[in-house]
Structure formats: structure tokens, C-alpha cells
């Protein structure tokens, strides 16, 4: 048995504990003694204070009430208004999962319903929200997890054994080293490899969707060996941070992936789309849905500010990054107080339509690794109000001249901001009720995922969602486009309309389909809503290219782009001012700043400015550079 369990059991009456194990970094004990289970709080708390690890006591599965009777009991305790949708048992862990439309009501005041269920049934209830918009993806992910609960239990135990195997070991020489496998002096294929004497951790594993030749991170770097990898952390779901992750599972990785729940769900959806687009283009996808399923089976989700050990000497906490739903900054506490690193991932430092600004307060911080997408001197974005007015003008004008508005979007992030803004235009009667807003497949699915996790949104939207009549995502002007047949109908429709579709950079996906068909219409408008990567069709159009070639079957076809081209100067990313502002507000102030995730000149520019302003050491590594932190 792992040492730490021996240590814990010393403090407990031996006959009361029937089993002990791990669920990731959490320690789980089982007991057959009903009274001990219901009245253990002080005993367990004492041990937690001593060991400083999370410990949970559960009833032994053999003493739990029969499942059918438990179901009846749950339906008696929880009011009908909570709208229970599903009750699922995980018998080996004595856990019952209750999916409800109104989790607050299901939990009861101060958790009273949960306490009651524990007492009456000896099951541990966990409440999950049923999304207001049906999400097939969330249903599938939950099904994969429930179906593989036996495998999950063994997997989580193994993860825990590995984390605690180095527990209380004698002090070794300490060092920290990070290698940049992608996303250094570039936007795309973000991947950072962190090494300490006891850990090998990969932070992000993205693809560069705009690049054909250099799309993947440098996993062939000599220091990287997939067999030795202990853990992966994903900051957020965008493909330039998560798109290559299933590939690791294809090549034998079986360890944990840490991220927030919305990140797990949205990245699965985006990765499934990578497979779909490759197949549609007649290419062999780099991985299949099987590997995405493997990834889901190995993902451990964390809430913001939930602290967890991931290896013997690395403890992580995810903080809100303000970029997209579930996007996080990763705080790494290394070597029992030796050093603290914050990796921002992609971030935003103003309150957006949907999210709160990135966090700035940390228990400790010595090294900051930050993005610089808009880090150049003159990369300032106009105010939210200016952009909203611009969007409004383009939509209203285009509709007036009976045109269609095409908004290529990233799927996650700006798309949902725009949906909320359009709903406002409609509510304030700037556009008529007869105007449809078409939301193409994946954007719709991601919007549905937003309705499952309102706790990750800012307070304004959260309040709107909790009062269903005001949930902007449920407005009736929004119509789902789910198939190519429906897409054709939208294209052929004579009435003006608004269309949101992926990809945001016009690299494959339905947005390109719409462009092919609407591009030569003078009355139509094309509105870019996100950063256009180097090499993408979007970037070429932005630069003025108007003769576009598309492949139609075996033939190449040329189209002259006649639709109005607009660019929404609005971003999920912090602009130059926000980035500087963020650093100056950081508490505590870092001693060293490493800049990545930006074009070459922007990285260098931000690094030199921050160095002058803050008098801290700054660095701009290139891909394949390794930096020794300590
Ligand atoms: Zn991003």
C-alpha cells in the first residue's frame, strides 16, 4: 500500500475502514459503519489538517440502500420543480448522479436535500445540470464516463498512487525547466513541456490550423518521450491549444488530462470536427473519434481555484482567464514552495459580454508565461460599445438592402458573444422578428454547452440564464442548421438573414461553403470576427485578395468576391493596453516574464516594453528553446 494511506489509517479505528484508495489526488476511504459515516466530520477533519490532503469518507457499497428504493427516496426528497431528468448509479463508488434542470432546487437550501439523501440511502449524491438547450455531445460524454466507470475507478486510483509515490521522500536536487514545443513567437500549436526532477508535464497540445507544413508541436524534441509523460494540462478548448491532444492517446499515452468541464466538452466537439473536415476533404484524419473517447476517459475536470496535486512535486490551480467559456490560466506550485509559475494561456482583461476579466490575485507567483496575440505597440482594440455599434450597423444595413450577413466564427467564444448581441438587437427591435439568424451545426452545439455551465459565465448572463424567459440563447430568432440540405436552403432563401458558421478563418467547414455561394452577391456582407492566422483564406481576403479559387470536384473554380468585407475589431484576447494593465495589477508581482503566443515582432515588442516599465527580466523563447527557470 502507498505510504500515505498507511499514515492515514494510523489515525483511524482499524475496524471501521473497509477499503482505501485514490481518485486522482483525492483520498477515498470506505466504511461499513453507518454511524461512523454519518458522524465522522471531526475525525476526518483532524486528519486532513495533519496530512494536508483532501480525504473523503464514503459508505461501503455493501451498506447502500437498494437502487430502486433509493430512486424512490430521491424523488420524495427533491421537489418536482427541480425537474429531475436522470438518476444514474455508480455502485462501486457508492455515488448516485442526479441530473436536473434546476440544480439549485435539487441541492436544497444549504445542501439540505443532499444531507437527507445521504442519511436515508447511504449513497453519495452528486447533482449535475441538464443544459437548457439539448446537447448531444454532453449526453455522449456523460454516457462514455458512466459506461466506463469501472475503468475510471482503476485509472483514478493509479493516478493517485503515482502522485503519492514520491510523498515524503527525502529532498533531491531541485530544478525546473520548460521547453517550448510550439506557440513560441507564433500563434498556433501551443505546447509547453515542463520538467522537474520528479515530473514531466505537457501544458497545452495544439495544432496550427492555418499551416499545412508545420501544423503540429515538436513532439520529436529530444527531451520529450511520450512514455514518460506524467500529466497533460489544457488551458482552454481552442484547437491551437487542444487540437493535437487525441494524437497522444493514439501513440499510447494513458495518463491524466486536467482541464475545466466546459473545456473537456468543447474541445471534444472541436476535435470531432477536425476528423469530420479531414474526411470531407478526402484526407486521412490525424486521429479518430476512438482516440477522442480515450481522451475523455482520461480527463480529470477541475473547477476554478480548486487546488490539486498532479505529480509528487507539482500542484496546480486553474484560474479564470476571461477568454472563452471554461478558459483557464494555469498556476503551478512546484516543489513544496520552491517556485510558482502562472501560464496565462489565452486571456482577456476586460469584462466581455459573457465572462469576467482574468484573475490577478495569486497566493504566490515568481514566473509569468503570458500570451501576446495583440502585444504590439499599436495593437489597441476599440471599446466594446464601438464594436457593438459597428456590428449593429452592418447587420441592419445589409438586411435593409436585402442581403445576407455571413459571420465566420471560431465556434467557441466570440460566436456566443455575437449571439447575445444579436438577441439584444432583436429585443430592442433594431431587427424585425421575421429575420432569421442561422446558427450552423457546431456553433449551435457549443452554444448548448454554454447553457450547461452558467457558473462559468459572468454574473449578468448568469442571472439572465437562471430566469429562463431571459436566457438570450433560447430566443426564437435563432435557428439551427444541422445538415448540408438545410445549409442549401439557407443559401437559396430569398429573404435576408444572418449566418454564423465555423471556421472563423475560412479554413474548411461550413463558413467556406457559405462563402462559395454568397461571395459574388453585392448585397451580402462578410464580417470577420476573430484573428486571421497566417496562411488562412481569411487573412488573404483581409489583405485585399478578391479573386478566390475553390475546388469543385476535380476542377478549380475562380470566383470574384463582391460581398462587402468587414472586420469586427473585437477579440477574445487582451489587447496591448489590457496586457500591460494585467501585468501591473498582478499580485504578487512576478520576477520574470516569458512571452509567447504572438507573432515574432509582437512578442519582442511586448517583452521590451514590459522590461522597461516593470523592471523585470523578460524573455521571448523560440520554438524548441528550453528555459531553465530555477
Ligand atoms: Zn484561444
Boltz pocket constraint, residues with backbone or C-beta under 6 A from the ligand:
constraints:
  - pocket:
      binder: B
      contacts: [[A, 236], [A, 238], [A, 323], [A, 346]]
      max_distance: 6.0
